[in-house]
Amino acid sequence: MKPFKTIDEQYDLLVTRGLNFTNKAEAKHFLLNNNYYNVINCYAKFFMNSHDKFIEGTTFDEITYLQHYDKEIKAIFFKSILEAEKHFKAILAYRFSEKFRNEKFAYLIASNYSNKEILQVTKTIASLSSIISKYKNKPNNSISHYLNKHYDIPFWILTNYMNFGQLLYFYKYLDDSLQNNIAKDFSYFLKENLDIKSIQLTSNTLISFLENIIEIRNIVAHNNKLLSFKCKGHVHYLKELHDLYAIPNTSCKQDVYNVFIIFQTFLSKKQYDHLHNSLLNETKCLRSKLKTIDINIILNSLGFPKNWDLTCEISK
């Protein structure tokens, strides 16, 4: 069992490992309010050598600056994820409702899905039915309102009660033609952001993009460390996008940087520029505060190119 250590013991341990402090009282207060594990185990490793000691000159302030950077970029990503989810939800609801406009509870009919994944379709329908059951007898919600007044719940209403993961699973089991129509809608965002006239975005590529965005969403929503995070799967190679960033088909595409660039599939140019500029400003700020280690160590942990903050300009 890991023995409990008081704040004083935590402070003394850090001192013995070679960490410098500018204000002892403030450092102890910070450790008390932020949890030793969440501060030191998550961020101090970037400042330590192979002997489990801090690099000479490392200050506690640098570790807190890095923790702050991780917190800020997670908040920046989360705002963009909410916008991406909103766009995906709106387009998914519109295209499905457009195709099955004359069918009540069309999303509960198995024949309206792909016939290739019957078991998964059954699970999806059961999940949607469970949402309806949860709210149908509760007052003051749109599900019970539409059910009691119109004897139907339009899909664009139901999507407001579905999380990002449920929306993705619903999309994955639609028939090919509907999937491709929705993917075509998202091609518009890419054409706007990349300033190109034509692009062919497939449903499989769109799904791979969404899966990794959802993984990032889960990291930031649970306030876990984003630095060094890798998604389970690679986003699919899209020539028109990845070639612009010199990312070949054979390279690893599981890092945060690869998720960052695929946001161009889900955000307007103005929204993506805001994401880009916000990350750029936070990275420039961190660069100015790090004295012991190179900023590229942090950029590399996220998959960003070397000196990304120096080579990129503010988007307008």
C-alpha positions in Angstrom: 0.0 0.0 0.0 1.4 3.4 -1.0 1.9 5.3 2.3 0.1 8.6 2.9 2.3 11.7 2.8 1.5 15.0 4.4 1.9 18.2 2.4 5.2 18.9 4.3 6.4 15.4 3.4 5.4 15.9 -0.3 7.3 19.2 -0.4 10.4 17.7 1.3 10.4 14.8 -1.2 10.4 17.2 -4.1 13.2 19.1 -2.6 15.3 16.0 -2.3 14.7 15.2 -5.9 16.2 18.6 -6.9 13.1 20.8 -7.5 13.4 24.5 -6.7 10.7 26.6 -5.1 10.3 30.4 -5.2 7.6 30.4 -2.5 7.3 27.5 -0.1 3.9 28.5 1.4 2.3 29.0 -2.1 3.7 25.7 -3.3 2.2 23.8 -0.4 -1.1 25.6 -0.8 -1.1 24.6 -4.5 -0.3 21.0 -3.7 -3.2 20.9 -1.2 -5.7 22.3 -3.7 -4.6 20.4 -6.8 -3.6 16.9 -5.6 0.1 15.8 -5.6 -0.6 13.0 -8.0 -2.4 15.1 -10.5 0.4 17.7 -10.5 3.6 15.8 -10.0 2.9 12.3 -11.5 1.2 13.8 -14.6 3.5 16.8 -15.4 6.8 16.6 -13.5 8.0 13.7 -15.7 8.7 16.2 -18.5 11.3 17.8 -16.2 13.0 14.7 -14.9 16.1 12.8 -15.9 16.7 9.1 -16.2 17.7 8.9 -12.5 14.3 10.1 -11.3 15.7 13.5 -10.4 14.7 16.9 -11.7 16.8 18.5 -14.4 19.0 21.1 -12.8 17.3 24.4 -12.4 13.7 23.1 -12.7 11.3 25.1 -10.7 7.9 24.2 -9.3 6.4 27.2 -11.2 7.4 25.5 -14.5 5.4 22.4 -13.5 2.3 24.5 -12.6 2.7 26.4 -15.9 2.6 23.1 -17.8 -0.4 21.9 -15.9 -2.2 25.2 -16.7 -1.3 24.8 -20.4 -2.8 21.3 -20.4 -6.0 22.6 -18.7 -6.3 25.6 -21.1 -5.9 23.6 -24.3 -8.4 21.0 -23.0 -10.9 23.8 -22.6 -10.2 25.1 -26.1 -10.7 21.7 -27.6 -13.9 21.1 -25.6 -15.5 24.3 -27.1 -14.6 23.0 -30.6 -15.9 19.5 -29.8 -19.3 21.0 -28.8 -19.5 22.8 -32.1 -18.5 19.7 -34.0 -21.1 17.7 -32.2 -23.8 20.3 -32.8 -23.0 20.2 -36.6 -23.0 16.4 -36.7 -26.3 16.2 -34.8 -28.0 18.7 -37.0 -26.9 17.2 -40.3 -27.6 13.6 -39.1 -31.1 14.5 -37.9 -31.9 16.5 -41.1 -30.8 13.8 -43.6 -32.4 10.9 -41.7 -35.7 12.8 -41.3 -35.6 13.9 -45.0 -35.3 10.3 -46.1 -38.0 8.9 -43.8 -40.2 12.0 -43.6 -43.5 10.0 -43.8 -42.7 7.3 -41.2 -43.4 7.7 -37.5 -40.7 6.5 -35.2 -38.6 5.7 -38.3 -35.5 5.2 -36.2 -37.2 2.3 -34.4 -37.6 0.4 -37.7 -34.8 -2.1 -38.4 -35.3 -2.0 -42.2 -34.4 1.7 -42.2 -30.8 0.7 -41.3 -28.1 -1.3 -43.0 -28.8 -5.0 -43.3 -25.1 -5.8 -42.7 -25.1 -5.3 -38.9 -28.4 -6.7 -37.7 -27.2 -7.3 -34.1 -25.8 -3.8 -33.8 -28.9 -2.3 -35.4 -31.0 -4.1 -32.7 -28.8 -2.7 -30.0 -29.1 0.8 -31.4 -32.9 0.6 -31.6 -33.0 -0.7 -28.0 -30.8 2.3 -26.9 -33.1 4.8 -28.6 -36.2 3.1 -27.2 -34.6 3.3 -23.7 -34.2 7.1 -24.1 -37.9 7.5 -25.0 -38.9 5.3 -22.0 -36.8 7.4 -19.7 -38.6 10.7 -20.6 -42.0 9.8 -21.9 -43.7 10.0 -18.5 -41.7 12.9 -17.1 -43.2 16.4 -17.3 -41.8 19.4 -19.1 -39.7 17.8 -21.8 -40.0 17.7 -25.5 -40.2 13.9 -25.7 -43.3 13.6 -23.6 -44.7 16.7 -25.3 -44.4 15.3 -28.8 -45.5 11.9 -27.8 -48.7 13.1 -26.1 -49.6 15.8 -28.6 -48.4 14.3 -31.9 -48.1 10.6 -31.2 -44.6 10.7 -32.6 -41.1 11.9 -31.6 -39.2 13.4 -34.6 -35.6 12.3 -34.8 -34.5 15.9 -34.6 -36.1 16.0 -31.2 -34.6 12.7 -30.0 -31.1 13.7 -31.0 -31.2 16.3 -28.2 -31.2 13.4 -25.8 -28.4 11.4 -27.5 -24.7 11.8 -26.5 -21.9 12.1 -29.1 -21.2 8.4 -28.9 -24.8 7.4 -29.5 -25.0 9.7 -32.5 -21.9 8.1 -34.0 -23.3 4.6 -33.5 -26.5 5.6 -35.1 -24.6 6.9 -38.1 -22.4 3.8 -38.4 -25.4 1.5 -38.9 -27.3 3.5 -41.5 -27.4 2.3 -45.1 -24.5 3.3 -47.4 -26.4 5.8 -49.4 -27.5 7.8 -46.4 -24.0 7.6 -44.8 -22.5 8.9 -48.0 -24.9 11.8 -48.3 -24.0 12.9 -44.8 -20.3 12.6 -45.5 -20.9 14.7 -48.5 -22.4 17.4 -46.3 -19.2 17.5 -44.3 -17.1 17.8 -47.4 -18.4 21.4 -47.5 -16.4 22.3 -44.3 -13.2 20.8 -45.7 -13.6 22.7 -49.0 -14.1 25.9 -47.1 -11.2 25.4 -44.7 -8.7 24.0 -47.3 -9.8 26.4 -50.0 -10.3 23.7 -52.6 -13.1 23.1 -55.0 -13.6 19.4 -54.8 -13.0 16.6 -52.2 -14.4 13.1 -51.8 -15.0 12.3 -48.1 -16.1 8.8 -47.5 -18.3 7.6 -44.6 -15.5 5.3 -43.3 -13.1 8.3 -43.2 -15.7 10.4 -41.4 -16.3 7.6 -38.9 -12.6 7.4 -38.1 -12.5 11.2 -37.6 -15.5 11.1 -35.3 -14.2 8.2 -33.2 -10.9 10.0 -32.4 -12.7 13.3 -31.7 -14.9 11.4 -29.2 -11.8 10.0 -27.5 -10.4 13.5 -27.1 -13.8 14.5 -25.8 -13.7 11.8 -23.1 -10.3 13.0 -22.0 -11.2 16.6 -21.6 -14.6 15.9 -20.2 -13.1 13.8 -17.4 -10.2 16.3 -16.9 -7.5 13.7 -17.7 -4.1 14.7 -19.0 -4.1 15.5 -22.7 -0.3 15.6 -23.0 1.1 12.4 -24.5 -2.4 11.0 -25.2 -2.8 8.7 -28.1 -6.2 7.6 -29.6 -6.8 3.9 -30.0 -7.1 4.0 -33.7 -5.6 6.0 -36.6 -7.7 8.5 -38.5 -8.0 7.5 -42.1 -5.6 9.2 -44.5 -7.3 11.9 -46.6 -4.9 13.0 -49.4 -6.3 16.5 -49.8 -6.0 17.2 -46.0 -2.9 15.2 -44.9 -0.7 16.1 -47.8 -1.0 19.8 -46.8 0.6 18.9 -43.5 3.2 16.5 -44.9 1.6 13.5 -43.2 1.9 10.4 -45.3 -0.5 7.5 -45.4 2.0 5.3 -43.6 2.5 7.6 -40.6 0.9 7.2 -37.2 -2.2 9.3 -37.0 -3.3 8.7 -33.4 -2.1 11.9 -31.7 -3.7 15.1 -30.7 -2.3 17.0 -33.6 -4.0 14.7 -36.1 -7.3 15.3 -34.2 -6.6 19.0 -34.3 -6.3 19.1 -38.1 -9.4 16.9 -38.8 -11.6 19.5 -37.0 -11.6 21.2 -40.3 -14.1 18.6 -41.3 -16.6 19.7 -38.7 -16.1 23.4 -38.1 -16.6 26.5 -40.3 -13.5 28.4 -41.3 -14.1 31.0 -38.6 -14.6 28.4 -35.9 -11.4 26.5 -37.0 -9.4 29.7 -37.1 -10.5 30.4 -33.6 -9.4 26.9 -32.5 -6.0 27.3 -34.3 -5.4 30.8 -32.9 -6.3 29.9 -29.3 -3.9 26.9 -29.3 -1.2 29.0 -30.9 -1.5 31.8 -28.3 -1.4 29.3 -25.4 1.6 27.5 -26.8 3.5 30.8 -27.3 2.7 31.8 -23.7 4.0 28.4 -22.5 7.2 28.9 -24.5 7.9 32.1 -22.8 7.6 30.5 -19.3 9.6 27.3 -19.8 13.3 27.8 -18.9 14.5 24.3 -18.2 13.1 22.2 -21.1 12.5 22.9 -24.7 8.9 23.6 -25.7 9.3 21.0 -28.4 9.3 18.2 -25.8 5.7 19.3 -25.1 4.8 19.8 -28.7 6.1 16.4 -29.5 4.0 14.8 -26.8 0.9 16.1 -28.6 2.2 15.2 -32.0 2.7 18.8 -33.2 5.5 19.6 -35.5 8.8 21.0 -34.2 8.5 24.8 -33.4 4.9 24.8 -34.5 4.2 27.9 -32.6 7.0 29.8 -34.4 6.2 28.6 -37.9 2.4 29.2 -37.8 0.8 32.6 -38.1 -2.5 33.8 -36.6 -5.3 32.9 -39.0 -7.7 35.7 -40.0 
